[in-house]
Amino acid sequence: MQDFLDFIKKQGIVGLATGFILGGAVSKLVSALVSDIINPFLSVVVGLAGGFKDAFFKIGPIEILYGHFVSTLIDFLVIALVVYFLVRLLGLDKKDQKTASRVK
């Protein structure tokens, strides 16, 4: 059992698990931000009465649902920005560089 605990401490698995759990929470928060605040604002700006997430255009019998894609893209961009600024703010990018230089 002690070997397993040493492995977890050495490999930083607890930090990885914590990051995974926080990532899920941030994802839910960003999804709520996009669906409850950003999309209604975009709906007003673009002039869509039914909501931006349901926006589509027709080509013959085909409906292209671009609103859902744009909402998902906004989710991704906001999450990417949050992760980027947190990594920069916490200085984790510099920590990885120090570790990599020791390995070489």
C-alpha positions in Angstrom: 0.0 0.0 0.0 2.9 2.4 0.8 4.3 1.9 -2.7 1.0 2.9 -4.2 0.8 6.1 -2.0 4.4 6.9 -3.0 3.5 6.5 -6.6 0.5 8.8 -6.3 2.6 11.5 -4.5 5.5 11.2 -7.0 3.3 11.3 -10.2 1.0 14.1 -9.0 -2.2 12.0 -9.6 -4.0 13.8 -6.8 -3.4 17.1 -8.6 -4.5 15.6 -11.8 -7.7 14.4 -10.2 -8.3 17.7 -8.6 -7.8 19.4 -12.0 -10.2 17.0 -13.7 -12.9 17.7 -11.1 -12.4 21.5 -11.3 -12.4 21.3 -15.1 -15.8 19.7 -15.0 -17.1 22.5 -12.7 -15.6 25.2 -14.9 -17.2 23.6 -17.9 -20.6 23.7 -16.3 -20.1 27.3 -15.2 -19.0 28.3 -18.7 -21.9 26.5 -20.3 -24.3 28.3 -18.1 -22.6 31.6 -18.9 -22.9 31.0 -22.6 -26.5 29.7 -22.6 -27.9 32.1 -20.1 -26.1 35.3 -20.8 -24.1 35.3 -24.1 -26.6 33.5 -26.3 -29.6 35.7 -25.3 -27.5 38.8 -26.0 -26.4 37.4 -29.4 -30.1 36.6 -30.1 -31.0 40.2 -29.6 -28.0 41.5 -31.6 -28.6 39.2 -34.5 -32.4 39.5 -34.3 -33.4 35.9 -33.6 -36.7 35.7 -31.6 -36.5 32.0 -30.9 -33.0 32.0 -29.4 -29.6 31.8 -30.9 -29.0 28.1 -30.0 -31.9 27.2 -32.3 -30.8 29.3 -35.2 -30.6 27.5 -38.6 -30.8 28.2 -42.3 -32.4 26.1 -45.0 -30.9 24.8 -48.2 -33.8 23.1 -49.9 -35.1 20.4 -47.5 -32.0 20.5 -45.3 -31.8 22.6 -42.1 -28.2 23.6 -41.1 -28.3 24.2 -37.3 -25.4 26.6 -37.0 -26.6 28.1 -33.7 -25.8 25.1 -31.7 -22.4 24.8 -33.3 -21.6 28.5 -32.5 -22.8 28.0 -28.9 -20.5 25.1 -28.5 -17.6 27.0 -30.1 -18.2 29.9 -27.7 -18.1 27.4 -24.8 -14.8 26.1 -26.0 -13.2 29.5 -26.5 -14.3 30.7 -23.0 -13.0 27.5 -21.4 -9.7 27.8 -23.3 -9.3 31.4 -22.2 -10.0 30.6 -18.6 -7.5 27.7 -18.6 -4.9 29.9 -20.4 -5.2 32.7 -17.9 -5.2 30.4 -14.9 -2.1 28.7 -16.1 -0.4 32.1 -16.6 -1.7 33.5 -13.4 -0.6 30.5 -11.3 2.8 30.4 -13.1 2.3 26.7 -14.1 3.8 27.3 -17.5 7.1 28.3 -15.8 7.0 25.4 -13.5 6.8 23.0 -16.5 9.8 24.7 -18.1 11.9 24.2 -15.0 11.0 20.5 -14.8 11.7 20.0 -18.4 15.1 21.6 -18.2 16.0 19.3 -15.3 15.1 16.2 -17.3 17.4 17.1 -20.2 
